Amino acid sequence: VGPPPPRHYLRAPGGHTTTVTAAAFSRAAGLLAVGYSNGTFSLHELRSDARDPLAAPPAEGAPAPRESPLSTLHSLSAGTRPVRSIALSADPDAQWVAVGMPDHAELLVWEWASEQHVLRQRGHAGGSVRAMAYSPDGALIATGGDDGRIKLWDAAGTGLNYVTFDVHKGLPVADLTFGSGGDGKVVVSAGADGTVR
């Protein structure tokens, strides 16, 4: 007996040619943020009556769920190019969604409950913001761009970029994360230059 067939719970805005290009999940808040190839992003909530998607699959012979365990809270356009990066804040409610705006290499932070952006900053030269992460305390956002730079933004105060690292020889930053120590002092990045820094 092979693995069960895949279940497709999301319908991408724009039809069948639209693909998922970025995603972030907050288990504490039960929220899933998804970026798409057509420049839109959406926020979904795990229904309270749904089975935890990270839990073990149902026992063999148990009926498979017929409807999505997700309900769509919001869907917005971020431009016309693919959303390459998206992150949810680390607070228990995941009240902020950070999106790498594809058309202008901008960082947009959206407070989803009020449906308003609270931060919009341009900082990467050309291309797009390819990677981003919130610090464990939510005070910082790190972004990595096509320009090979990593920028740290003051998410809890001024919203300004206060330090830039040029560590990947001008080649795109593929991914980044904060260290798990909780103090937000360590950022680890992977770049198209084949290095981890």
Backbone as ProteinMPNN parsed JSONL, in Angstrom:
{"seq_chain_A": "VGPPPPRHYLRAPGGHTTTVTAAAFSRAAGLLAVGYSNGTFSLHELRSDARDPLAAPPAEGAPAPRESPLSTLHSLSAGTRPVRSIALSADPDAQWVAVGMPDHAELLVWEWASEQHVLRQRGHAGGSVRAMAYSPDGALIATGGDDGRIKLWDAAGTGLNYVTFDVHKGLPVADLTFGSGGDGKVVVSAGADGTVR", "coords_chain_A": {"N_chain_A": [[0.857, -1.176, 0.0], [0.687, 2.118, -0.965], [1.566, 5.602, -0.32], [-1.019, 7.919, 0.786], [-3.147, 9.69, -1.57], [-2.246, 13.063, -2.603], [-3.655, 15.946, -0.986], [-5.302, 18.805, -1.988], [-5.667, 21.83, -0.701], [-5.725, 24.551, -1.161], [-6.879, 27.057, -3.328], [-5.461, 28.799, -5.747], [-5.474, 32.31, -6.317], [-6.388, 33.554, -9.48], [-6.443, 31.343, -11.054], [-5.603, 28.111, -12.569], [-2.999, 28.397, -13.533], [-1.534, 29.747, -11.728], [0.903, 29.546, -9.209], [2.099, 28.457, -5.978], [4.528, 30.376, -4.403], [5.763, 31.156, -2.081], [5.608, 30.589, 1.45], [4.47, 30.692, 4.85], [4.058, 29.507, 8.166], [2.326, 29.792, 11.222], [2.208, 28.017, 13.952], [1.342, 28.466, 16.567], [-0.584, 30.506, 16.277], [-2.189, 29.361, 14.403], [-2.179, 30.106, 11.71], [-1.683, 30.499, 8.196], [0.309, 31.923, 5.812], [0.461, 32.734, 2.414], [2.22, 33.194, -0.597], [1.901, 33.985, -4.074], [2.521, 33.193, -7.592], [1.402, 35.134, -9.228], [1.612, 37.563, -7.987], [-0.051, 37.986, -5.828], [-1.015, 37.602, -2.347], [-2.13, 35.609, 0.389], [-3.945, 35.035, 3.437], [-4.614, 32.475, 5.66], [-6.652, 30.707, 7.973], [-6.364, 28.064, 10.238], [-8.988, 25.979, 10.721], [-10.821, 25.653, 13.758], [-12.027, 23.209, 14.246], [-10.602, 21.52, 12.709], [-8.264, 18.898, 11.97], [-4.969, 18.858, 13.239], [-2.53, 19.783, 10.927], [0.088, 18.974, 11.173], [0.068, 16.768, 12.685], [0.029, 13.17, 13.13], [-1.063, 11.172, 10.338], [-4.547, 10.203, 9.702], [-5.79, 7.031, 10.912], [-5.459, 3.993, 9.015], [-8.055, 3.355, 6.775], [-9.751, 5.153, 7.963], [-12.047, 7.803, 7.299], [-11.154, 10.235, 4.843], [-10.672, 13.772, 5.192], [-13.154, 15.866, 3.716], [-13.36, 18.519, 3.142], [-11.564, 21.625, 3.08], [-9.218, 22.223, 5.709], [-8.689, 24.803, 6.145], [-9.61, 28.236, 6.37], [-10.104, 31.091, 4.412], [-8.838, 34.205, 5.264], [-7.94, 36.687, 4.254], [-7.062, 38.12, 1.076], [-4.744, 39.647, -0.95], [-3.328, 41.894, -3.412], [0.06, 42.177, -4.259], [1.453, 43.185, -6.292], [2.6, 42.532, -9.642], [4.491, 40.642, -10.168], [5.957, 37.486, -9.053], [5.477, 36.729, -5.58], [8.15, 36.388, -3.569], [8.948, 36.032, -0.961], [7.72, 35.622, 2.358], [6.603, 36.18, 5.683], [5.531, 35.434, 9.023], [4.854, 37.194, 12.031], [6.394, 36.532, 15.237], [4.82, 36.643, 17.488], [2.177, 35.412, 19.703], [-0.298, 35.716, 18.377], [0.38, 36.118, 15.788], [0.218, 38.647, 14.474], [1.267, 40.281, 12.454], [2.083, 40.311, 9.025], [4.788, 39.939, 6.992], [5.847, 40.881, 3.814], [7.713, 40.383, 0.909], [7.772, 42.728, -1.419], [7.333, 42.226, -4.748], [7.52, 43.846, -7.1], [8.883, 46.2, -6.526], [11.088, 45.726, -4.916], [10.607, 45.951, -2.153], [9.896, 45.992, 1.373], [7.009, 45.098, 2.946], [4.961, 45.407, 5.714], [2.149, 44.087, 7.079], [-0.626, 44.586, 9.084], [-2.811, 42.336, 9.803], [-5.349, 42.094, 11.063], [-6.467, 44.68, 11.197], [-6.326, 45.276, 8.574], [-4.371, 46.963, 7.419], [-1.339, 48.425, 6.213], [1.612, 48.655, 8.126], [4.199, 49.231, 7.823], [6.346, 50.169, 5.247], [9.02, 49.848, 3.283], [11.685, 50.562, 1.099], [14.601, 48.957, 0.025], [16.383, 47.1, -1.101], [18.498, 46.766, -3.889], [17.156, 46.692, -6.952], [15.623, 43.77, -8.532], [14.182, 41.372, -6.335], [12.921, 40.904, -2.962], [14.081, 38.117, -1.629], [14.183, 36.455, 0.608], [13.101, 36.287, 4.002], [12.775, 36.892, 7.54], [11.413, 36.962, 10.821], [12.757, 38.109, 13.916], [13.076, 36.113, 16.925], [11.883, 37.543, 19.048], [10.314, 39.32, 17.708], [11.133, 41.916, 17.244], [12.845, 42.558, 15.177], [13.213, 42.433, 11.605], [14.68, 40.481, 9.185], [15.876, 40.788, 5.908], [16.649, 39.364, 2.745], [18.04, 39.904, -0.411], [17.911, 39.943, -4.09], [20.147, 41.357, -4.63], [22.176, 40.363, -3.085], [22.487, 41.234, -0.527], [21.927, 41.456, 3.022], [19.558, 42.797, 5.107], [18.745, 44.41, 8.148], [15.853, 45.325, 9.848], [14.127, 47.601, 11.943], [11.522, 46.442, 13.385], [9.858, 46.858, 15.522], [9.932, 49.497, 16.227], [11.073, 52.25, 14.763], [10.954, 51.312, 12.133], [12.942, 51.499, 10.33], [15.8, 50.603, 8.283], [18.659, 49.5, 9.806], [21.115, 48.28, 9.64], [23.238, 46.856, 7.163], [24.386, 44.022, 5.494], [26.765, 42.933, 3.233], [27.255, 40.136, 2.015], [27.178, 38.026, 0.187], [28.526, 38.263, -2.249], [27.214, 39.779, -4.228], [25.396, 38.03, -5.339], [22.136, 36.43, -5.319], [20.42, 36.171, -2.147], [19.388, 33.217, -0.833], [18.011, 32.082, 1.345], [17.193, 32.746, 4.779], [17.517, 32.865, 8.368], [16.823, 33.49, 11.826], [18.93, 32.804, 14.633], [18.207, 30.328, 17.146], [18.417, 31.218, 19.733], [16.873, 33.27, 20.822], [17.539, 35.908, 21.32], [17.89, 37.381, 19.055], [20.338, 38.032, 17.922], [21.826, 36.612, 16.105], [21.984, 35.919, 12.729], [21.508, 33.693, 10.133], [22.452, 32.959, 6.851], [21.857, 31.717, 3.511], [23.314, 31.629, 0.347], [23.246, 32.238, -3.264], [25.814, 32.089, -4.038], [26.821, 29.804, -3.037], [27.485, 29.7, -0.356], [27.097, 29.54, 3.23], [26.399, 31.777, 5.679]], "CA_chain_A": [[0.0, 0.0, 0.0], [1.495, 3.328, -1.092], [1.108, 6.76, 0.445], [-2.325, 8.415, 0.337], [-3.024, 10.73, -2.596], [-2.131, 14.402, -2.02], [-4.887, 16.73, -0.854], [-5.056, 20.192, -2.374], [-6.593, 22.622, 0.081], [-5.71, 25.949, -1.573], [-7.141, 27.429, -4.707], [-4.695, 30.017, -5.967], [-6.167, 33.336, -7.08], [-5.876, 33.69, -10.834], [-6.635, 30.125, -11.825], [-4.696, 26.96, -12.489], [-1.617, 28.706, -13.916], [-0.907, 30.411, -10.59], [1.527, 28.586, -8.311], [2.573, 28.939, -4.683], [5.948, 30.719, -4.49], [6.285, 31.39, -0.733], [4.63, 30.262, 2.492], [4.915, 30.736, 6.247], [3.017, 28.981, 9.048], [2.431, 30.014, 12.658], [1.453, 26.964, 14.642], [0.715, 29.059, 17.746], [-1.769, 31.266, 15.877], [-2.983, 28.598, 13.449], [-2.28, 30.904, 10.487], [-0.829, 30.175, 7.063], [0.432, 33.003, 4.832], [0.89, 32.132, 1.155], [2.478, 34.092, -1.722], [1.647, 33.313, -5.346], [3.289, 33.626, -8.758], [0.759, 36.262, -9.893], [1.794, 38.773, -7.194], [-0.998, 38.088, -4.72], [-0.748, 36.793, -1.161], [-3.345, 35.37, 1.157], [-3.801, 34.588, 4.819], [-5.597, 31.436, 5.95], [-6.721, 30.278, 9.366], [-6.674, 26.659, 10.447], [-10.281, 25.903, 11.415], [-10.677, 25.076, 15.1], [-12.482, 21.822, 14.231], [-9.752, 20.761, 11.784], [-7.16, 18.122, 12.514], [-3.67, 19.515, 13.13], [-1.869, 19.242, 9.734], [1.4, 18.436, 11.511], [-0.141, 15.544, 13.463], [0.094, 11.928, 12.355], [-2.247, 11.001, 9.484], [-5.576, 9.336, 10.288], [-5.554, 5.589, 10.811], [-5.873, 3.393, 7.749], [-9.487, 3.056, 6.732], [-10.529, 6.293, 8.455], [-12.421, 8.65, 6.164], [-10.336, 11.426, 4.605], [-11.474, 14.991, 5.246], [-13.692, 16.242, 2.413], [-13.231, 19.944, 2.911], [-10.306, 22.197, 3.522], [-9.137, 22.599, 7.12], [-8.324, 26.215, 6.161], [-10.565, 29.242, 5.895], [-9.368, 32.259, 3.923], [-9.135, 35.453, 5.974], [-7.673, 37.829, 3.373], [-6.261, 37.934, -0.122], [-4.369, 40.973, -1.449], [-2.343, 41.964, -4.484], [1.31, 42.838, -3.89], [2.09, 43.593, -7.543], [2.347, 41.625, -10.76], [5.535, 39.617, -10.194], [5.794, 36.512, -7.965], [5.877, 37.018, -4.198], [9.247, 35.454, -3.315], [9.175, 35.808, 0.469], [6.623, 35.993, 3.258], [6.892, 35.736, 7.055], [4.567, 35.797, 10.069], [5.527, 37.603, 13.264], [6.556, 35.455, 16.213], [3.923, 36.786, 18.638], [1.203, 34.315, 19.732], [-1.397, 35.941, 17.445], [0.96, 36.346, 14.457], [-0.593, 39.767, 13.995], [1.879, 40.977, 11.33], [2.563, 39.537, 7.897], [5.806, 40.659, 6.229], [5.842, 40.411, 2.434], [8.676, 40.993, 0.001], [7.021, 43.249, -2.559], [8.125, 41.809, -5.892], [7.704, 44.833, -8.166], [9.697, 47.34, -6.131], [12.098, 45.288, -3.954], [10.214, 46.59, -0.906], [9.388, 45.237, 2.51], [5.699, 45.563, 3.398], [4.444, 44.708, 6.888], [0.708, 44.261, 7.076], [-1.324, 44.172, 10.307], [-3.929, 41.738, 9.094], [-6.657, 42.289, 11.707], [-6.986, 45.995, 10.818], [-6.195, 45.36, 7.121], [-3.572, 48.135, 7.07], [0.104, 48.207, 6.3], [2.221, 49.437, 9.204], [5.572, 49.522, 7.426], [6.672, 49.955, 3.837], [10.357, 50.387, 3.085], [12.449, 50.075, -0.039], [15.969, 48.885, 0.494], [17.242, 46.234, -1.907], [18.721, 47.328, -5.222], [16.646, 45.882, -8.051], [15.203, 42.405, -8.247], [13.145, 41.224, -5.322], [13.282, 40.422, -1.636], [13.952, 36.665, -1.798], [14.091, 35.733, 1.875], [12.88, 37.142, 5.169], [12.466, 36.212, 8.797], [11.27, 37.762, 12.038], [13.541, 37.647, 15.064], [12.194, 35.417, 17.865], [11.114, 38.485, 19.869], [9.507, 40.14, 16.825], [11.635, 43.286, 17.175], [13.606, 42.753, 13.944], [12.956, 41.647, 10.401], [15.839, 40.369, 8.302], [15.516, 40.52, 4.523], [17.748, 39.06, 1.834], [17.573, 40.234, -1.75], [18.633, 39.57, -5.302], [21.406, 42.111, -4.63], [23.151, 39.668, -2.246], [22.595, 41.899, 0.77], [21.017, 41.156, 4.132], [19.234, 44.038, 5.817], [17.985, 44.275, 9.387], [14.881, 46.395, 9.991], [13.546, 47.785, 13.277], [10.093, 46.17, 13.216], [9.093, 47.248, 16.715], [10.058, 50.926, 16.502], [11.093, 53.211, 13.665], [10.734, 50.675, 10.846], [14.07, 51.791, 9.454], [16.921, 49.685, 8.121], [19.757, 50.069, 10.589], [22.399, 47.683, 9.278], [23.228, 46.086, 5.919], [25.545, 43.142, 5.316], [26.987, 42.548, 1.848], [28.033, 38.931, 2.299], [27.056, 36.96, -0.812], [29.233, 38.631, -3.488], [26.279, 40.298, -5.215], [24.477, 36.993, -5.811], [20.934, 36.427, -4.485], [20.285, 35.473, -0.87], [18.381, 32.185, -1.065], [17.207, 31.866, 2.545], [17.814, 33.204, 6.023], [16.777, 32.612, 9.594], [17.469, 33.92, 13.059], [19.319, 31.727, 15.54], [17.132, 29.957, 18.064], [18.725, 31.674, 21.077], [15.836, 34.149, 21.333], [17.953, 37.303, 21.494], [17.913, 38.037, 17.753], [21.677, 38.529, 17.609], [22.476, 35.779, 15.094], [21.236, 35.667, 11.499], [22.211, 32.754, 9.265], [21.936, 33.09, 5.489], [22.385, 30.866, 2.44], [23.311, 32.423, -0.872], [23.478, 31.608, -4.57], [27.261, 31.917, -4.197], [27.17, 28.511, -2.462], [27.961, 29.807, 1.019], [26.204, 29.783, 4.371], [27.101, 32.755, 6.531]], "C_chain_A": [[0.904, 1.239, 0.0], [0.941, 4.456, -0.24], [-0.249, 7.235, -0.071], [-2.131, 9.492, -0.726], [-2.937, 12.112, -1.946], [-3.491, 15.083, -1.973], [-4.534, 18.174, -1.162], [-6.1, 21.062, -1.695], [-6.671, 24.08, -0.368], [-6.069, 26.08, -3.043], [-6.474, 28.777, -4.911], [-5.534, 31.034, -6.733], [-5.561, 33.424, -8.476], [-5.943, 32.41, -11.639], [-5.514, 29.12, -11.709], [-3.26, 27.264, -12.888], [-0.856, 29.408, -12.797], [-0.348, 29.358, -9.645], [1.935, 29.26, -7.005], [4.078, 29.183, -4.8], [6.581, 30.978, -3.13], [5.196, 31.033, 0.27], [5.283, 30.364, 3.862], [3.754, 30.269, 7.104], [3.328, 29.334, 10.488], [1.56, 28.978, 13.347], [0.706, 27.54, 15.844], [-0.584, 29.779, 17.397], [-2.688, 30.484, 14.94], [-3.196, 29.34, 12.143], [-1.266, 30.44, 9.444], [-0.855, 31.362, 6.107], [1.04, 32.405, 3.566], [1.08, 33.231, 0.106], [2.372, 33.314, -3.014], [2.445, 33.933, -6.49], [2.658, 34.818, -9.477], [0.832, 37.558, -9.076], [0.801, 38.959, -6.068], [-0.471, 37.298, -3.52], [-2.033, 36.671, -0.377], [-2.999, 34.858, 2.548], [-4.953, 33.644, 5.129], [-5.513, 31.062, 7.419], [-7.07, 28.8, 9.407], [-7.955, 26.59, 11.267], [-10.104, 25.185, 12.751], [-11.135, 23.623, 15.147], [-11.639, 20.933, 13.316], [-8.673, 20.003, 12.549], [-5.867, 18.886, 12.279], [-2.923, 18.933, 11.932], [-0.486, 18.665, 10.023], [1.299, 17.159, 12.339], [-0.039, 14.332, 12.535], [-1.177, 11.79, 11.51], [-3.277, 10.105, 10.155], [-5.255, 7.864, 10.054], [-6.068, 5.072, 9.473], [-7.347, 3.017, 7.83], [-10.345, 4.194, 7.264], [-10.871, 7.191, 7.27], [-11.52, 9.875, 6.064], [-11.217, 12.666, 4.696], [-11.907, 15.414, 3.848], [-13.542, 17.733, 2.132], [-11.927, 20.448, 3.507], [-10.335, 22.498, 5.017], [-8.806, 24.09, 7.271], [-9.496, 27.086, 5.729], [-9.754, 30.479, 5.523], [-9.82, 33.503, 4.671], [-9.004, 36.653, 5.05], [-6.909, 37.369, 2.145], [-6.015, 39.312, -0.721], [-3.372, 40.864, -2.582], [-1.116, 42.729, -3.996], [2.034, 43.347, -5.133], [1.753, 42.601, -8.632], [3.378, 40.506, -10.87], [5.366, 38.677, -9.005], [6.254, 37.043, -6.603], [6.918, 35.969, -3.843], [9.46, 35.157, -1.841], [7.995, 36.332, 1.277], [6.967, 35.449, 4.636], [5.785, 36.205, 7.977], [5.333, 36.157, 11.328], [5.457, 36.489, 14.299], [5.62, 35.574, 17.409], [2.835, 35.713, 18.578], [0.036, 34.477, 18.757], [-0.931, 36.103, 16.006], [0.255, 37.508, 13.777], [-0.014, 40.505, 12.796], [2.364, 39.987, 10.282], [3.565, 40.412, 7.152], [5.882, 40.027, 4.84], [6.935, 41.138, 1.665], [7.937, 41.423, -1.25], [7.827, 43.024, -3.837], [8.407, 42.892, -6.925], [8.67, 45.95, -7.801], [10.801, 47.0, -5.142], [11.866, 45.951, -2.601], [9.823, 45.555, 0.141], [8.062, 45.88, 2.913], [5.314, 44.742, 4.61], [2.982, 45.101, 7.022], [0.136, 43.75, 8.386], [-2.674, 43.647, 9.84], [-5.282, 41.973, 9.738], [-7.279, 43.633, 11.318], [-6.929, 46.229, 9.306], [-5.425, 46.602, 6.673], [-2.09, 47.788, 7.118], [0.67, 49.172, 7.341], [3.654, 49.822, 8.871], [5.717, 49.234, 5.944], [7.998, 50.648, 3.585], [10.995, 49.749, 1.852], [13.915, 50.025, 0.366], [16.9, 48.024, -0.322], [17.316, 46.784, -3.326], [18.246, 46.355, -6.288], [16.224, 44.488, -7.626], [14.118, 42.356, -7.198], [13.749, 40.828, -3.984], [13.018, 38.92, -1.658], [13.751, 35.887, -0.512], [13.825, 36.731, 2.985], [12.53, 36.299, 6.369], [12.299, 37.255, 9.89], [12.22, 37.211, 13.088], [12.581, 36.981, 16.047], [11.367, 36.352, 18.744], [10.256, 39.433, 19.032], [10.007, 41.566, 16.64], [12.343, 43.587, 15.861], [13.029, 41.92, 12.809], [14.26, 41.65, 9.614], [15.322, 40.08, 6.904], [16.781, 40.236, 3.73], [17.257, 39.232, 0.418], [18.391, 39.655, -2.875], [20.002, 40.246, -5.356], [22.487, 41.478, -3.758], [23.31, 40.265, -0.864], [21.553, 41.386, 1.752], [20.811, 42.469, 4.872], [18.437, 43.701, 7.067], [17.138, 45.53, 9.561], [14.34, 46.413, 11.408], [12.035, 47.636, 13.155], [9.256, 46.685, 14.37], [9.12, 48.755, 16.97], [9.938, 51.774, 15.259], [10.747, 52.614, 12.31], [11.886, 50.849, 9.885], [15.085, 50.656, 9.405], [18.099, 50.275, 8.886], [21.096, 49.388, 10.354], [22.208, 46.842, 8.016], [24.518, 45.284, 5.846], [25.626, 42.754, 3.846], [27.882, 41.316, 1.876], [28.0, 37.863, 1.206], [27.535, 37.386, -2.199], [28.289, 39.089, -4.593], [25.325, 39.282, -5.799], [23.309, 36.873, -4.846], [21.082, 35.655, -3.172], [19.135, 34.496, -1.04], [17.461, 31.982, 0.134], [17.933, 32.47, 3.731], [16.9, 32.907, 7.196], [17.541, 33.224, 10.759], [17.845, 32.695, 13.861], [18.226, 31.494, 16.564], [17.363, 30.435, 19.493], [17.71, 32.638, 21.668], [16.242, 35.598, 21.457], [18.061, 38.051, 20.168], [19.272, 38.55, 17.337], [22.39, 37.735, 16.531], [21.519, 35.573, 13.927], [22.101, 34.758, 10.636], [21.588, 32.863, 7.879], [22.6, 32.078, 4.57], [22.269, 31.67, 1.161], [23.563, 31.624, -2.12], [24.97, 31.474, -4.862], [27.749, 30.607, -3.571], [27.653, 28.555, -1.045], [26.807, 29.94, 1.998], [26.98, 30.691, 5.301], [26.274, 33.09, 7.744]], "O_chain_A": [[1.773, 1.385, 0.859], [-0.043, 4.276, 0.478], [-0.597, 6.987, -1.225], [-1.081, 10.133, -0.783], [-3.486, 12.322, -0.865], [-4.36, 14.832, -2.808], [-3.553, 18.699, -0.634], [-7.274, 21.039, -2.063], [-7.608, 24.781, 0.014], [-5.614, 25.305, -3.884], [-6.878, 29.777, -4.316], [-6.226, 30.678, -7.687], [-4.34, 33.372, -8.625], [-5.537, 32.394, -12.801], [-4.61, 29.247, -10.883], [-2.373, 26.459, -12.606], [0.348, 29.635, -12.917], [-1.032, 28.389, -9.314], [2.094, 30.479, -6.943], [4.819, 28.305, -5.243], [7.807, 31.019, -3.022], [4.007, 31.157, -0.023], [6.486, 30.15, 4.015], [2.599, 30.586, 6.819], [4.468, 29.192, 10.932], [0.332, 29.06, 13.324], [-0.43, 27.151, 16.114], [-1.57, 29.679, 18.127], [-3.828, 30.885, 14.706], [-4.257, 29.23, 11.528], [-0.148, 30.043, 9.771], [-1.922, 31.763, 5.643], [2.016, 31.658, 3.634], [0.216, 34.091, -0.064], [2.707, 32.131, -3.065], [2.97, 35.041, -6.377], [3.338, 35.461, -10.277], [0.186, 38.545, -9.428], [0.811, 39.999, -5.41], [0.401, 36.44, -3.658], [-2.916, 37.523, -0.468], [-1.915, 34.328, 2.792], [-6.117, 33.966, 4.893], [-4.442, 31.096, 8.026], [-7.966, 28.343, 8.697], [-7.999, 27.09, 12.391], [-9.336, 24.229, 12.858], [-10.678, 22.87, 16.006], [-11.92, 19.744, 13.164], [-8.235, 20.416, 13.623], [-5.691, 19.498, 11.226], [-2.691, 17.725, 11.891], [0.058, 17.937, 9.193], [2.313, 16.538, 12.659], [-0.023, 14.468, 11.312], [-2.246, 12.241, 11.92], [-2.946, 9.339, 11.061], [-4.541, 7.507, 9.116], [-6.987, 5.637, 8.88], [-7.814, 2.442, 8.814], [-11.555, 4.203, 7.038], [-10.074, 7.325, 6.341], [-11.165, 10.479, 7.076], [-12.387, 12.619, 4.318], [-11.124, 15.333, 2.901], [-13.596, 18.148, 0.974], [-11.286, 19.783, 4.321], [-11.345, 22.969, 5.54], [-8.658, 24.585, 8.389], [-10.269, 26.723, 4.843], [-8.829, 30.864, 6.238], [-11.007, 33.825, 4.715], [-9.859, 37.539, 5.058], [-6.204, 36.36, 2.173], [-6.959, 40.061, -0.972], [-2.658, 39.869, -2.702], [-1.239, 43.796, -3.394], [3.132, 43.891, -5.021], [0.739, 41.907, -8.558], [3.16, 39.529, -11.587], [4.696, 39.035, -8.037], [7.281, 37.714, -6.495], [6.606, 34.778, -3.818], [10.079, 34.151, -1.494], [7.368, 37.333, 0.932], [7.557, 34.374, 4.75], [5.172, 37.247, 7.746], [6.332, 35.521, 11.662], [4.585, 35.621, 14.247], [5.62, 34.694, 18.27], [2.59, 35.154, 17.508], [-0.563, 33.481, 18.348], [-1.754, 36.214, 15.097], [-0.241, 37.383, 12.657], [-0.726, 41.289, 12.168], [2.971, 38.965, 10.602], [3.223, 41.515, 6.726], [5.969, 38.807, 4.703], [7.066, 42.359, 1.757], [7.522, 40.586, -2.051], [8.911, 43.591, -3.982], [9.454, 42.853, -7.571], [9.226, 46.59, -8.694], [11.402, 47.912, -4.573], [12.802, 46.451, -1.976], [9.473, 44.416, -0.169], [8.011, 47.078, 3.19], [5.333, 43.512, 4.555], [2.632, 46.28, 7.072], [0.381, 42.605, 8.765], [-3.573, 44.425, 9.52], [-6.285, 42.048, 9.028], [-8.492, 43.716, 11.128], [-7.417, 47.245, 8.81], [-5.776, 47.225, 5.671], [-1.643, 46.983, 7.935], [0.27, 50.333, 7.427], [4.255, 50.646, 9.56], [5.273, 48.199, 5.447], [8.097, 51.873, 3.661], [10.854, 48.551, 1.607], [14.416, 50.961, 0.988], [18.115, 48.203, -0.242], [16.31, 47.215, -3.888], [18.863, 45.312, -6.504], [16.447, 44.082, -6.486], [13.231, 43.209, -7.176], [14.922, 40.468, -3.889], [11.864, 38.492, -1.701], [13.209, 34.782, -0.532], [14.265, 37.879, 2.921], [12.061, 35.166, 6.253], [12.959, 38.294, 9.885], [12.462, 36.006, 13.151], [11.382, 37.258, 16.007], [10.261, 35.993, 19.147], [9.542, 40.266, 19.59], [9.366, 42.353, 15.944], [12.436, 44.749, 15.465], [12.443, 40.858, 13.021], [14.867, 42.7, 9.405], [14.443, 39.238, 6.721], [17.843, 40.792, 4.005], [16.174, 38.759, 0.074], [19.402, 38.984, -2.669], [20.909, 39.77, -6.04], [23.602, 41.996, -3.691], [24.182, 39.842, -0.105], [20.465, 40.949, 1.377], [21.768, 43.161, 5.218], [17.571, 42.826, 7.053], [17.632, 46.651, 9.438], [14.118, 45.36, 12.007], [11.341, 48.606, 12.851], [8.06, 46.924, 14.207], [8.401, 49.242, 17.844], [8.838, 51.996, 14.753], [10.291, 53.334, 11.421], [11.818, 50.394, 8.743], [15.215, 49.865, 10.339], [18.494, 51.415, 8.643], [22.121, 49.878, 10.83], [21.172, 46.207, 7.822], [25.604, 45.804, 6.103], [24.638, 42.289, 3.278], [29.105, 41.422, 1.776], [28.736, 36.88, 1.297], [27.008, 36.92, -3.209], [28.534, 38.818, -5.769], [24.52, 39.621, -6.667], [23.462, 37.181, -3.664], [21.768, 34.636, -3.099], [18.019, 34.906, -1.36], [16.267, 31.736, -0.035], [19.145, 32.679, 3.689], [15.692, 32.725, 7.046], [18.749, 33.446, 10.682], [17.173, 31.667, 13.79], [17.408, 32.378, 16.817], [16.584, 30.094, 20.383], [17.674, 32.818, 22.885], [15.385, 36.454, 21.677], [18.304, 39.257, 20.171], [19.358, 39.425, 16.476], [23.461, 38.143, 16.081], [20.391, 35.114, 14.107], [23.286, 35.024, 10.434], [20.365, 32.861, 7.735], [23.727, 31.64, 4.799], [21.252, 32.318, 0.915], [24.03, 30.486, -2.066], [25.353, 30.817, -5.83], [28.948, 30.328, -3.571], [28.185, 27.561, -0.549], [25.71, 30.382, 1.656], [28.115, 30.383, 5.666], [26.695, 33.892, 8.577]]}, "name": "protein", "num_of_chains": 1, "seq": "VGPPPPRHYLRAPGGHTTTVTAAAFSRAAGLLAVGYSNGTFSLHELRSDARDPLAAPPAEGAPAPRESPLSTLHSLSAGTRPVRSIALSADPDAQWVAVGMPDHAELLVWEWASEQHVLRQRGHAGGSVRAMAYSPDGALIATGGDDGRIKLWDAAGTGLNYVTFDVHKGLPVADLTFGSGGDGKVVVSAGADGTVR"}
